[in-house]
Amino acid sequence: MSSVPSRSIYPRRYLAVLFFCLAVVGFLSAAPARADLKDGIDAFEREDYTTAARELRPYAERGIAMVQFLLGGLYMYGNGVPLDYDEARKWLLLAAHNNLKEAQLALGYMHFDGLGVVQDYNEAERWSRKSAEQGYALAQSLMGRIYFNAFGVPEDFEQAAYWYGLAAEQGDYEGQFFFGLSHWGGVGVRRDLITAYKWMSLAADHESEQAQEEIESYAEEMTSDEIAEADRLAEVWRVEHYNSKYVFRQALSSGFPRALRELREMNIDE
């Protein structure tokens, strides 16, 4: 039986999720059809990152946050440009100061993992909070992890459960998994077996063996009526979220549609 969320089963979240997930492809294919910007987009699509970096740089220098974010990603991974954490951080900082939540979280992860900077959990918490307060599910999950493990902050299970809960509601796997564990163990929240089973069932939708194992262990201590109610609540959540603007796994791409709308509205001169 699980009672307290284990500190050893956090799924790894590399910055690649932020930069090169499928949502980036959507951004690239729908961006404004200006000459240099279009050339950069076309280069990205054919994975000619050297050309992409060259053509997109002027737009990053003009202060377009999403382009700054993408250019920072290229430097983070050395795609089309030399791998350069300092240059990556420079562009990410510009995007973050333009209030782009994806860039703020990227900086949070850089400090959390010590990527090109001295590992600094206080800075990780500061940047992640900025992103999380804008509703970014990945940032909310990282905030949950920070407070649960006391990374640069006092241990606070209630704060951990709060942030995990916000991420869970957006369909984030880590949020659902640990929100379920928190309810099962009564860690930071009142113990509630039905709620625990509901969130763990939703985490299992992400094809998680860990979540499925937890569900099986929960079922051993619950009545059939309790399981039926948990299943009903999970299905209600699925209907409300998977078939609405909160599509399955939308947490990975929530920022890109907003950036697209902003870019479309901008008058970007040649």
C-alpha positions as CSV (number, residue, x, y, z in Angstrom):
1,M,0.0,0.0,0.0
2,S,1.2,3.5,-0.8
3,S,0.9,5.9,2.1
4,V,3.3,8.8,1.4
5,P,4.4,9.9,-2.0
6,S,7.8,8.4,-2.8
7,R,10.6,10.9,-3.5
8,S,12.3,8.6,-6.0
9,I,9.7,8.2,-8.7
10,Y,9.5,11.7,-10.2
11,P,9.4,11.4,-14.0
12,R,12.3,13.1,-15.7
13,R,11.3,16.3,-17.5
14,Y,14.0,17.5,-19.8
15,L,13.9,20.9,-21.4
16,A,13.3,19.2,-24.8
17,V,9.7,19.0,-23.7
18,L,9.5,22.7,-23.8
19,F,11.4,23.4,-27.0
20,F,10.8,20.5,-29.4
21,C,7.4,19.1,-28.6
22,L,4.8,18.7,-31.3
23,A,3.5,22.2,-30.4
24,V,6.6,23.8,-31.9
25,V,5.7,22.3,-35.2
26,G,2.3,23.9,-35.0
27,F,3.9,27.3,-34.2
28,L,6.3,27.0,-37.1
29,S,3.7,26.0,-39.7
30,A,1.3,28.8,-38.8
31,A,3.6,31.8,-38.2
32,P,3.2,35.0,-40.2
33,A,4.4,34.7,-43.8
34,R,7.0,37.4,-43.8
35,A,10.0,36.9,-45.9
36,D,12.8,36.3,-43.5
37,L,10.6,34.8,-40.8
38,K,9.0,32.5,-43.4
39,D,12.6,31.4,-44.4
40,G,13.4,30.7,-40.8
41,I,10.2,28.7,-40.4
42,D,10.8,26.7,-43.6
43,A,14.3,25.9,-42.4
44,F,13.0,24.7,-39.1
45,E,10.6,22.4,-40.8
46,R,13.3,20.8,-42.9
47,E,15.6,20.7,-39.8
48,D,18.1,23.1,-41.3
49,Y,18.7,24.8,-37.9
50,T,21.7,26.8,-39.1
51,T,19.5,28.7,-41.6
52,A,16.7,28.8,-39.0
53,A,18.9,30.5,-36.4
54,R,20.2,33.0,-39.0
55,E,16.8,34.0,-40.3
56,L,15.0,34.0,-36.9
57,R,17.7,36.0,-35.1
58,P,16.5,39.5,-36.4
59,Y,13.0,38.8,-35.1
60,A,14.4,37.7,-31.7
61,E,16.4,41.0,-31.7
62,R,13.2,42.9,-32.3
63,G,11.8,41.5,-29.1
64,I,9.4,38.8,-30.3
65,A,9.3,36.6,-27.2
66,M,8.4,33.3,-28.9
67,V,11.2,33.7,-31.4
68,Q,13.6,34.5,-28.5
69,F,12.4,31.4,-26.8
70,L,13.0,29.2,-29.9
71,L,16.5,30.8,-30.4
72,G,17.3,30.1,-26.8
73,G,16.3,26.4,-27.4
74,L,18.7,26.2,-30.4
75,Y,21.6,27.3,-28.2
76,M,20.5,25.1,-25.4
77,Y,20.9,22.0,-27.6
78,G,23.5,23.2,-30.0
79,N,21.2,22.8,-33.0
80,G,22.4,25.0,-35.9
81,V,24.6,27.0,-33.5
82,P,27.3,26.0,-31.0
83,L,25.9,24.7,-27.8
84,D,26.1,27.7,-25.5
85,Y,24.3,27.8,-22.2
86,D,25.2,31.5,-21.7
87,E,23.6,32.4,-25.1
88,A,20.6,30.2,-24.4
89,R,20.1,31.9,-21.0
90,K,20.4,35.4,-22.6
91,W,17.6,34.7,-25.1
92,L,15.4,32.9,-22.5
93,L,15.8,35.8,-20.1
94,L,14.6,38.2,-22.7
95,A,11.6,36.0,-23.5
96,A,11.0,35.5,-19.8
97,H,11.1,39.3,-19.1
98,N,8.5,39.6,-21.9
99,N,6.4,37.4,-19.6
100,L,6.5,34.2,-21.8
101,K,5.7,31.5,-19.3
102,E,7.5,28.7,-21.3
103,A,10.7,30.7,-21.1
104,Q,10.2,31.4,-17.4
105,L,9.9,27.6,-16.8
106,A,12.9,26.9,-19.0
107,L,14.9,29.2,-16.8
108,G,13.5,27.4,-13.7
109,Y,14.7,24.1,-15.1
110,M,18.1,25.5,-15.9
111,H,18.6,26.5,-12.3
112,F,16.9,23.4,-10.9
113,D,19.2,21.1,-12.8
114,G,22.3,23.4,-12.9
115,L,22.3,23.6,-16.7
116,G,25.0,26.2,-17.6
117,V,24.4,27.9,-14.2
118,V,25.2,27.0,-10.6
119,Q,22.3,24.9,-9.3
120,D,20.1,27.3,-7.4
121,Y,16.8,26.0,-6.1
122,N,15.8,29.5,-5.0
123,E,16.1,30.8,-8.5
124,A,14.4,27.7,-9.8
125,E,11.4,28.4,-7.5
126,R,11.4,32.1,-8.5
127,W,11.2,31.5,-12.2
128,S,8.9,28.5,-11.9
129,R,6.5,30.5,-9.8
130,K,6.2,33.2,-12.4
131,S,5.3,30.6,-15.0
132,A,3.0,28.6,-12.6
133,E,1.1,31.7,-11.7
134,Q,0.3,32.2,-15.4
135,G,-1.4,28.8,-15.3
136,Y,1.4,26.7,-17.0
137,A,0.8,23.1,-15.9
138,L,4.4,22.0,-16.2
139,A,5.5,24.8,-14.0
140,Q,2.8,24.0,-11.5
141,S,4.1,20.4,-11.3
142,L,7.7,21.6,-10.8
143,M,6.4,23.9,-8.0
144,G,4.8,20.8,-6.4
145,R,8.1,18.9,-6.6
146,I,10.0,21.8,-5.1
147,Y,7.7,22.2,-2.1
148,F,7.4,18.4,-1.5
149,N,11.2,17.9,-1.5
150,A,12.0,21.3,0.2
151,F,14.2,22.3,-2.7
152,G,15.3,25.8,-1.6
153,V,12.1,26.3,0.4
154,P,10.7,24.9,3.6
155,E,9.1,21.5,3.3
156,D,5.4,22.2,2.8
157,F,3.1,19.4,1.8
158,E,0.0,21.6,1.6
159,Q,1.7,23.9,-0.9
160,A,3.0,20.8,-2.8
161,A,-0.6,19.4,-3.0
162,Y,-1.9,22.8,-4.1
163,W,0.4,23.1,-7.1
164,Y,0.1,19.4,-8.0
165,G,-3.7,19.8,-7.9
166,L,-3.6,22.8,-10.3
167,A,-1.4,20.8,-12.7
168,A,-3.6,17.7,-12.4
169,E,-6.7,19.7,-13.4
170,Q,-5.0,20.6,-16.6
171,G,-4.2,17.0,-17.5
172,D,-0.6,16.9,-16.4
173,Y,0.6,13.4,-15.6
174,E,3.0,14.3,-12.8
175,G,0.3,16.4,-11.2
176,Q,-2.3,13.7,-11.4
177,F,0.0,11.0,-10.1
178,F,1.2,12.9,-7.1
179,F,-2.1,14.5,-6.3
180,G,-3.5,10.9,-6.2
181,L,-0.7,9.8,-3.9
182,S,-1.3,12.8,-1.7
183,H,-4.9,12.0,-1.2
184,W,-4.2,8.3,-0.6
185,G,-1.7,9.1,2.1
186,G,-3.4,12.2,3.4
187,V,-0.2,14.2,2.7
188,G,-1.0,17.9,2.5
189,V,-4.7,17.2,2.0
190,R,-7.4,15.2,3.8
191,R,-7.1,11.5,3.1
192,D,-9.7,10.5,0.5
193,L,-9.5,7.1,-1.1
194,I,-12.1,7.9,-3.8
195,T,-10.3,11.1,-4.9
196,A,-7.0,9.3,-4.8
197,Y,-8.3,6.5,-7.0
198,K,-9.8,9.0,-9.4
199,W,-6.6,10.9,-10.0
200,M,-4.5,7.8,-10.2
201,S,-6.9,6.5,-12.9
202,L,-6.4,9.7,-14.9
203,A,-2.6,9.4,-14.5
204,A,-2.9,5.8,-15.8
205,D,-4.4,7.3,-19.0
206,H,-0.9,8.4,-19.8
207,E,0.1,4.7,-20.2
208,S,1.9,4.8,-16.8
209,E,2.8,1.4,-15.3
210,Q,3.4,3.2,-12.0
211,A,-0.1,4.6,-11.9
212,Q,-1.6,1.2,-12.9
213,E,0.3,-0.5,-10.0
214,E,-1.0,2.1,-7.6
215,I,-4.5,1.6,-8.8
216,E,-4.3,-2.1,-8.2
217,S,-3.0,-1.6,-4.7
218,Y,-5.7,0.9,-3.9
219,A,-8.4,-1.5,-5.1
220,E,-7.3,-4.0,-2.5
221,E,-8.4,-1.6,0.3
222,M,-11.6,-0.1,-1.3
223,T,-15.1,-1.4,-1.6
224,S,-16.7,-2.0,-5.0
225,D,-19.0,1.0,-4.4
226,E,-16.0,3.3,-3.7
227,I,-14.2,2.1,-6.8
228,A,-17.4,2.6,-8.9
229,E,-17.7,6.2,-7.6
230,A,-14.1,6.9,-8.3
231,D,-14.5,5.6,-11.8
232,R,-17.6,7.8,-12.3
233,L,-15.7,10.9,-11.2
234,A,-12.8,10.1,-13.4
235,E,-15.1,9.7,-16.4
236,V,-16.8,13.0,-15.6
237,W,-13.4,14.7,-15.7
238,R,-12.5,13.0,-19.0
239,V,-15.7,14.2,-20.7
240,E,-15.2,17.7,-19.4
241,H,-11.5,18.0,-20.3
242,Y,-10.5,15.6,-23.1
243,N,-13.3,17.0,-25.3
244,S,-12.9,20.6,-24.6
245,K,-10.1,23.3,-24.9
246,Y,-8.3,21.2,-22.2
247,V,-7.4,18.5,-24.7
248,F,-5.4,15.4,-23.6
249,R,-1.9,16.4,-22.7
250,Q,-2.6,20.0,-23.5
251,A,-0.3,21.0,-20.7
252,L,2.6,20.4,-23.1
253,S,1.4,23.0,-25.6
254,S,-0.8,25.4,-23.8
255,G,1.4,28.4,-24.5
256,F,1.9,28.1,-28.2
257,P,-1.7,28.9,-29.4
258,R,-1.5,32.1,-27.3
259,A,1.8,33.0,-28.9
260,L,0.4,32.2,-32.4
261,R,-2.5,34.6,-31.8
262,E,-0.2,37.4,-30.6
263,L,2.1,36.9,-33.6
264,R,-0.7,37.0,-36.1
265,E,-1.8,40.3,-34.6
266,M,1.6,41.9,-34.8
267,N,2.6,44.0,-37.8
268,I,6.1,42.6,-38.4
269,D,7.8,44.7,-41.0
270,E,10.3,43.3,-43.5
